[in-house]
Amino acid sequence: MNINTKLLGPLLLGFAIILLFVLTFVKIDNDKKSEVLCEKFSANKLDMKDCPAHQSNFSWMIIIAYGIGFLILLVGVYIIFVSNGSADTKKDFKPIDISKLNDEERNFYDIIRNKGGSSYQIDLIKETGFSKVKTTRILDKMELRGILERKRRGMTNIIVLK
């Protein structure tokens, strides 16, 4: 079973917000009814120990429901902001014969693959320590062999494995 975390996080977050919103109205309504009931008991000079509002387990159920709502909210926030969705983003790249790559090309391939299949060209230059010209020539060769493709992004390129 493949779970899409890009969709699951917002769904859980939305569900939790709606649940907490509804619980708030239920709690407010129950408090109003309990107040009226207690006033009636007080006005009739009856013992407050006998008041049904004081004998109800409803407040504990609301507390548990709020706890569940906040737990769902936290899980949704975690999935959206903390989890990188590694189970979803695992990508199958075009199979290539790594033995046909020289050391520099293999280094570039490994760096890009370890970054999830894409990297900015400037980051490759920084990580390898190669000049811009040498990096461009290596990427040209790899692009001609169909291993990767370059996409223009502003003043730099993003390198994407095929």
C-alpha positions as CSV (number, residue, x, y, z in Angstrom):
1,M,0.0,0.0,0.0
2,N,1.5,3.3,-1.1
3,I,0.5,6.3,0.9
4,N,0.8,9.7,-0.7
5,T,2.3,11.9,2.1
6,K,1.8,15.0,0.1
7,L,-1.9,14.5,0.3
8,L,-2.1,12.7,3.7
9,G,-0.5,15.6,5.7
10,P,-3.0,18.3,4.6
11,L,-5.9,15.9,5.0
12,L,-5.0,15.1,8.6
13,L,-4.4,18.7,9.4
14,G,-7.8,19.7,7.9
15,F,-9.6,16.8,9.7
16,A,-8.0,17.8,13.0
17,I,-9.0,21.4,12.7
18,I,-12.6,20.5,11.8
19,L,-12.7,18.0,14.7
20,L,-11.3,20.5,17.2
21,F,-13.8,23.2,15.9
22,V,-16.7,20.8,16.3
23,L,-15.5,19.7,19.7
24,T,-15.4,23.3,20.9
25,F,-19.0,23.9,19.9
26,V,-20.1,20.6,21.6
27,K,-18.2,21.6,24.8
28,I,-19.7,25.1,24.8
29,D,-23.2,23.7,24.3
30,N,-22.7,21.1,27.0
31,D,-21.4,23.8,29.4
32,K,-24.5,25.9,28.8
33,K,-26.9,23.0,29.4
34,S,-24.9,22.0,32.6
35,E,-25.1,25.6,33.9
36,V,-28.9,25.7,33.3
37,L,-29.3,22.4,35.1
38,C,-27.2,23.5,38.0
39,E,-29.2,26.8,38.3
40,K,-32.5,24.8,38.4
41,F,-31.1,22.5,41.2
42,S,-29.8,25.6,43.1
43,A,-33.1,27.4,42.7
44,N,-35.1,24.4,44.0
45,K,-32.6,24.1,46.9
46,L,-31.7,20.6,46.0
47,D,-28.4,19.0,46.9
48,M,-25.7,19.7,44.2
49,K,-24.3,16.2,44.6
50,D,-27.5,14.9,43.0
51,C,-27.2,17.2,40.0
52,P,-26.7,15.1,36.8
53,A,-24.2,17.6,35.4
54,H,-21.8,16.8,38.2
55,Q,-22.2,13.1,37.8
56,S,-21.5,13.0,34.1
57,N,-18.3,11.6,32.5
58,F,-18.8,13.9,29.6
59,S,-15.9,16.2,30.5
60,W,-13.5,13.3,30.5
61,M,-14.7,12.2,27.1
62,I,-14.3,15.7,25.7
63,I,-10.7,15.9,27.1
64,I,-9.9,12.5,25.5
65,A,-11.4,13.7,22.2
66,Y,-9.4,17.0,22.3
67,G,-6.3,14.9,23.0
68,I,-7.0,12.7,19.9
69,G,-7.7,15.9,17.9
70,F,-4.4,17.5,18.9
71,L,-2.5,14.2,18.2
72,I,-4.0,14.1,14.7
73,L,-3.1,17.7,14.3
74,L,0.5,17.1,15.3
75,V,0.8,14.1,13.0
76,G,-0.5,16.2,10.1
77,V,2.0,19.0,10.9
78,Y,4.8,16.5,11.2
79,I,4.0,15.0,7.8
80,I,3.8,18.4,6.1
81,F,6.8,20.2,7.7
82,V,9.2,17.6,9.1
83,S,8.8,14.4,7.1
84,N,10.6,14.7,3.7
85,G,8.3,12.1,2.3
86,S,11.2,9.8,1.5
87,A,8.9,6.9,0.9
88,D,7.1,8.9,-1.8
89,T,10.0,10.6,-3.4
90,K,12.1,7.5,-4.1
91,K,12.5,7.7,-7.8
92,D,13.6,5.1,-10.2
93,F,16.2,6.5,-12.6
94,K,17.0,5.3,-16.0
95,P,19.4,2.3,-15.7
96,I,22.9,3.1,-16.8
97,D,26.1,1.2,-16.9
98,I,28.2,2.9,-14.3
99,S,31.3,1.1,-15.4
100,K,31.2,3.2,-18.6
101,L,31.5,6.4,-16.6
102,N,34.9,7.8,-15.7
103,D,35.6,8.8,-12.1
104,E,34.5,12.4,-12.5
105,E,31.2,11.4,-14.2
106,R,30.6,8.8,-11.6
107,N,31.2,11.4,-8.9
108,F,28.6,13.7,-10.5
109,Y,26.2,10.9,-10.9
110,D,26.5,9.8,-7.3
111,I,26.1,13.3,-6.0
112,I,23.0,14.0,-8.0
113,R,21.5,10.6,-7.2
114,N,22.1,11.1,-3.5
115,K,20.3,14.4,-3.7
116,G,17.1,12.7,-4.9
117,G,17.9,12.9,-8.6
118,S,18.4,16.7,-9.0
119,S,20.9,19.3,-8.1
120,Y,21.8,22.8,-9.0
121,Q,24.8,23.1,-11.2
122,I,26.4,25.6,-8.8
123,D,26.1,23.1,-6.0
124,L,27.9,20.5,-8.1
125,I,30.7,23.0,-8.7
126,K,31.0,23.7,-4.9
127,E,30.9,20.0,-3.9
128,T,33.4,18.8,-6.5
129,G,35.7,21.8,-6.5
130,F,35.8,21.7,-10.3
131,S,35.8,24.9,-12.4
132,K,32.6,26.0,-14.1
133,V,34.1,25.1,-17.5
134,K,35.1,21.6,-16.4
135,T,31.8,21.0,-14.8
136,T,30.0,22.1,-17.9
137,R,32.1,19.8,-20.1
138,I,31.4,16.8,-17.9
139,L,27.7,17.6,-17.8
140,D,27.7,18.0,-21.6
141,K,29.1,14.5,-22.1
142,M,26.6,13.0,-19.6
143,E,23.7,14.8,-21.3
144,L,24.7,13.6,-24.7
145,R,24.7,10.0,-23.4
146,G,21.1,10.6,-22.1
147,I,22.1,10.1,-18.4
148,L,20.8,13.5,-17.3
149,E,19.3,16.7,-18.6
150,R,19.9,20.4,-17.7
151,K,17.0,22.8,-17.2
152,R,17.6,26.5,-17.1
153,R,16.5,28.1,-13.8
154,G,17.3,31.8,-13.7
155,M,21.1,32.3,-13.7
156,T,21.9,28.6,-13.1
157,N,20.9,25.1,-14.3
158,I,19.2,22.4,-12.4
159,I,20.6,19.0,-13.3
160,V,18.0,16.1,-13.3
161,L,18.8,12.4,-13.8
162,K,16.7,10.7,-16.4
